[in-house]
Structure formats: structure tokens, C-alpha cells
Amino acid sequence: MIVVPGIAFGEAGRTYARVSYAGSPTDITEGIQRLAPFWRKS
């Protein structure tokens, strides 16, 4: 899983992030579990 700041896709994306789900289901699950605490705080 890859996370890219939204600003990489233009000024309108400044407050966003893009997440690529191009990976194995196990890797995707692990990535989401690691990001979940951050997203819950935001």
C-alpha cells in the first residue's frame, strides 16, 4: 500500500491523501490497521 499527499495531484488536493490498494489483501489489511489510529484522531 502506498500513501501519497494529495498536493502531488494539484493545489485542490492539499488537504487530502491518496491511497493505492495495489497489493496483497494481507498487506492492505496491515496498512489500514496502521493508518486507522491516525484517521480516528483527525
Phi and psi in degrees as a GROMACS rama.xvg file:
@    title "Ramachandran Plot"
@    xaxis  label "Phi"
@    yaxis  label "Psi"
@TYPE xy
-127.191  137.012  ILE-2
-116.564  129.096  VAL-3
-123.199  133.041  VAL-4
-58.72  138.206  PRO-5
-59.8543  -28.5992  GLY-6
-59.2236  -23.3207  ILE-7
-63.3349  -15.5188  ALA-8
-110.582  12.8531  PHE-9
126.339  160.674  GLY-10
-56.7909  -36.0929  GLU-11
-63.5346  -18.6026  ALA-12
-91.662  7.75091  GLY-13
-51.8176  -38.6908  ARG-14
-98.1647  17.0923  THR-15
-122.585  168.117  TYR-16
-133.762  148.12  ALA-17
-109.334  135.314  ARG-18
-117.762  126.367  VAL-19
-94.3881  128.696  SER-20
-101.503  28.7316  TYR-21
-85.6606  80.4648  ALA-22
-166.425  -178.587  GLY-23
-72.6757  153.786  SER-24
-55.2588  -35.6132  PRO-25
-65.3547  -44.6419  THR-26
-65.2544  -39.3896  ASP-27
-64.5091  -44.6274  ILE-28
-59.5428  -45.742  THR-29
-61.423  -44.0312  GLU-30
-63.227  -44.169  GLY-31
-64.4841  -40.4698  ILE-32
-62.7338  -36.9473  GLN-33
-71.9839  -33.5672  ARG-34
-83.043  -23.1624  LEU-35
-52.6356  -46.2834  ALA-36
-60.3764  -37.2772  PRO-37
-64.6343  -46.6835  PHE-38
-66.5573  -32.9816  TRP-39
-67.569  -29.4097  ARG-40
-79.9643  -22.7967  LYS-41
